[in-house]
Amino acid sequence: MGTLYFTHKNKPWTVSFGMGSMATGSFPLYHLWYAASGAWLFDGTLLIRAHIIDAYVGSVQFQLSFQEDGLTIFMTKKEESLFQEFSGHLYCRLQPQCVSVKADSHNNPDICAASP
């Protein structure tokens, strides 16, 4: 299992996701149930898709592209009226306060991303 950590308006949030399986939880900011999974793509990009399975139906996708000196995060949402915070992109240079990636013995990522 992996975890994406981020902050929004100075409040910490997490999205847990399975690697080769689904993880469930309460989606950040909206407190709606979701099921999410992640997969490493061939170019070192981590793709995480969270499916909202509650009163609203939709999905939020995080695409984390790691470069030698930075990270680009693309976020897309598929729901008409919610999740505007999860639509767009963010780039940051690899610095301790910006992003860190750790993996356990099964190569499951533990990711922390925050805008300055």
Phi, psi and omega in degrees: 000144177242166179220131173258121178255137175206166176243147175222119183053047177064016177246130180283143179221161176222152169233115177270146181211150177273160173244104186084007178203173179260145170241146181243160179180191178260121186291135183304145177074327186252344179055042175253144180293142178218162170232131186224149174220159179228159178208141174277130175269168187300335185262017180084016177265135175259124180250124179238127178238124178251121179262122179281125185231058186224210179300330173254151180238134179175195178208156174231133182240135176245126176240110183256110181255115183268126173250176182300321184237014182196180180221133173244129179245121174255131179236133176229151180230149175232085177190135190293316192245349183244173170070026177301331179296343184250035178229118180138199181216162182215135174237140174212152173283150180289105177224153183306322183279352184262307184205144170217146180229127175234154176228143177277187184294345179258015180064029175273126186280150173232105192244136176237120178230134179210138176280149183293000000 
